[in-house]
């Protein structure tokens, strides 16, 4: 069900699937006739970590290097390559990406804001930035997070979602 005018629908809730045609074939939504608009999407998520891992990240004492700097690069790269990893996602001109990490006692929250000027939104790009950025954090700290059996009982990525979305006519 779609209720997002950016996906090619009218904005009214419908049972129409926009990524399939009448015969059930998968297709990319045609946005060619839509006007260019200024768009922004913000996504957020968190990775739960042990307090000792948090301390190592904050002290820049993780053996693989600067965790947050590396995760920031990963997040931006993911934003720019979203169209390559999500089928039927349009390649859009990214005009800005902001990443913000908030380190807490038992986790790190990542917020990614993406801006574009174009015919379709950038929510998927923001979500890809968050999930990849958090996956990079996990990769960088996994040696510290493993238990004696090689498992990750205290580690997890949670609460990933779009927290803000804007669409404005150009010049507003």
N, C-alpha and C positions, 0 to 999 in steps of 0.2 A: 504494500500500500504506500502511496506517495502523497505527501502534502508539501513538497518543497518546489516552489516555482523554478528553482535553479536547475532542476533535473529534467526540465522540458514539460512539466505538467502545468496546469492552470493555477495551481495554488489551492484548489479545493481537494479534500481527501478523495481518493479514487482507488479502485482495485486494479487499475491499469499498471502493468509492469513496463517501465520505460526502457529497460535494457533488453527487451525481447520484442520481436515483431509478431504479427498475427499468426505466423506458422510456428512460433516458439524458438526461432533462431535468435541467438544473442547478437546484439548490435550496440554500437555506440550511439548515444543520444545526439541528434543533430542540433547544435546550438548556433548554427551559422546565421540565422536571421535575428538572433537576439542582440540587443544593443550592448556595447561595452559599458560596464559599470565598475565602480571602485568597490572592492570586496575585502573583507577581513574575517578571519576565523581564528579562534583561540581554543586550544585543547590543553588538557592537563591530565597528569597521572602521577603515580607515586610508586617507588620501589621501597619495600620494607627491608631493612638490613639490621644486623646486630649492632649494638652500641660500639663495640670495639672496631667494627668496620667503619662506622660513621667517623669515629675519632681518627682513624688512619686516612680517610678521605680528606677530612678537614686539615690534617697536618701534612698533607701531600706526601704520605709515607706508604703509598700502595706501590708495590714493586713494578707494576706495568706502566706507571707514569701518572700524570695529572688526570684524574678520573673525570672531573667536570669539564675540563678543556677538551678532552677527547670525546666525551659524550656530546658536547655542544657541536663539534664538527660533524659527528655522526648524525645528529638531529637535522642540521642544515642540509647535509647531503641527502638524507632521506626525503626531506621536503622537495628538493629539486628533482628527485627521481621517482616520485610517487606514480607518475603516469606509466612507468616501466614495471611496477610491481602490482598495481591494482588493475585488473582487466576492465576495459571500457572507460577508464579514467582519462580525461583530456589532458594533454600536455599544455600547461598554462604558463604565462609569463609571471614568474615570481618577482615582485618588486621589493619585498622586504621580509626578513625572518628575524624575529626576536626570540631568544631563549632565556629563561629565567629559572635558576635552580634555587630551591629553598631547602636547606639542610636542617632536619630536626633530630631529635634524640634517637629515633628508631626508623628513620627513613629519609629519602630525598624526593622532593616533589619537583617535577619539571613542568613548566608552562611554555608552550610554543605558540607564538602569534605569527600568522602568515598573512601577507597582503599581496593583492594582485589587482590588475586592471584587465578585465576581460569579460567573457560571456558566460562563465560558469564559476561557481564558488571554489573555495580552497579549504573546506573542512577536512577532506581526506589528507591533504598535505599536512595540515596541523596535527592530525592524528598520527600519521606516519612519523612525523618528527618526534612526537612524544614517545611512541612505542620504540622506535629505534634508539633514541637517546637513552631511554631507560634500559634497553637491552645492552647498550654499550657499557653503562654503569655495571650491570650484572657481569658482563664479560670481564671487565677490569678488576672486579673484586671477588670473583668466584672462588679463588683459592682460599680467601679468608672466610668465606661464607659456608664452605663445605663442612659437614660434620665428619666424624670418624668413618662413616660408611660411604662417604662421597655424595651424600644427599644435601639438599638445601631446605632444612625444616623451618628456618626463620626468614627465608628470602621469598619475596613475591612481588609481582607488579600488579597494582590494583587501581581501581577508580579512574580508569582512562575514559575520557569523554570530551565532547565539545562543550565548552562553557560559555562561549560567546560567538555570535555570528552577525556580521553587518553587511549591508548592501546599500550603496548610495549611487545616485546618478552622478556622472562625472561633473565636476565643477561645484558640487554642493559642499 
